[in-house]
Amino acid sequence: MWQWFYNPAFGIINFYAQMVGLPGQHWLSEAGWATFAIVITTVWWTSGFNMVLYLAGLQNIPEHLYDAAKVDGAGALALFRNITLPGLRPTLLFVTVTTIFGTFRVFAQIIVMTNNSGGPFDSTRSLVMHLYQTGFHFFRMGGASAVAWVLFLIVLVFTVIQFRLQRGATD
């Protein structure tokens, strides 16, 4: 679907861009635009799950806190700053960390949208895609294993940071 959206000849994004007077782009065949196109697709792909998490987080904030603040004369901004944001802090942390992890796992979008190439001049090549190509295209399992360990260590560092921030969020 996104390949069709980004198609330079008949894609819907270029259609609307040209309607407002902007030039059409070759989204997936130009280095700068290909990365931007993958980012937009990934944001769209993950936004639904994140919104469900935010909705669950909002439903976990006790209503009596809002009622008490309104009785005390708090406005909308004070309610958001003093009740909603602190109540959503664990959810915000979880969504932030899972989104960061998700950026390390970007693989399928790149394979599908760039026809298994990693984009023009490897501009959309991710760490996971490098791991896959090193191991399964070039059959250099040692190099792929080393990349996997580096990826593991990066994720481990983010996990430790998440646990420390989460501990601080609940204290």
Secondary structure, DSSP 4 states (H G I P E B T S, - for coil): -HHHHT-TTT-HHHHHHHHTTPPP--TTTSHHHHHHHHHHHHHHHHHHHHHHHHHHHHHTS-HHHHHHHHHTT--HHHHIIIIIHHHHHHHHHHHHHHHHHHHHT--HHHHHHTTTS-SGGGTT--HHHHHHIIIIIS--HHHHHHHHHHHHHHHHHHHHHHHHHHHHHH-
